[in-house]
């Protein structure tokens, strides 16, 4: 039995592993990523068996993937495949860990688009929004800008999620917009379940906008299927009209976080508000902003110390 297992093709073992450990255990979008990784493993190493999986052959697999992907994407690929390999080691199918001391390569990243707006540009963008007395995509964009919600979290909001007296918004689900008919699903992780405070103006506006809507039905979802690209295109038009850098809907989430950080809100508070699983995620995502703030803090320290004479 062990001999036949060792001679099993690696991509077949990977597929079995996904079905055993990931199906019905991770969100559909995460499972899709694993299935895409499986396709690449099969494409790059169609004849590689478990017994021939060595540090060299594993590095060759990563190198093959890195030819057409950036370094960060290759690292994500490695993390998914590594889980399978380590389980094979634990089962005794592979004697040593072939993922040890691997080198992550990748294509040179293309020029990155601006991911967030500053306060002035955010104000200019809001001025272009048609904030009428009925729910529309402009209200959706404003809500994300002011709360930092993820796209799928904002889509899943119902009137029942608003507590206007306490100015609290409860985030405990997302909307699977990639499904033809759409449906509620779990949040990205446990940390994503949270309560987000909203300002009094937004609370007053939404209290009027949703007062006649059904309590447990999505505010922004109608009978038509929703596409992320549709909302992004609408935002692009608004950005162009406002003459500000074009960003994505997710860029509004980045904008929210950056505005808070520049306002000296603590990283811990920003992480909780965004629903990050740890402050490390927040620090890594907004490292450039944190470094800029640290430079300003350093100047403040020197100025303060210079007063002590």
PyMOL commands that set and color helices and strands:
alter all, ss='L'
color gray80, all
select helices_A, chain A and resi 2-6+10-21+28-44+50-52+55-66+71-90+119-128+137-147+151-155+159-161+190-192+200-209+228-242+249-262+267-274+279-285+287-306
alter helices_A, ss='H'
color red, helices_A
select strands_A, chain A and resi 162-163+168-171+174-175+184-185+194-197
alter strands_A, ss='S'
color yellow, strands_A
deselect
rebuild
show_as cartoon
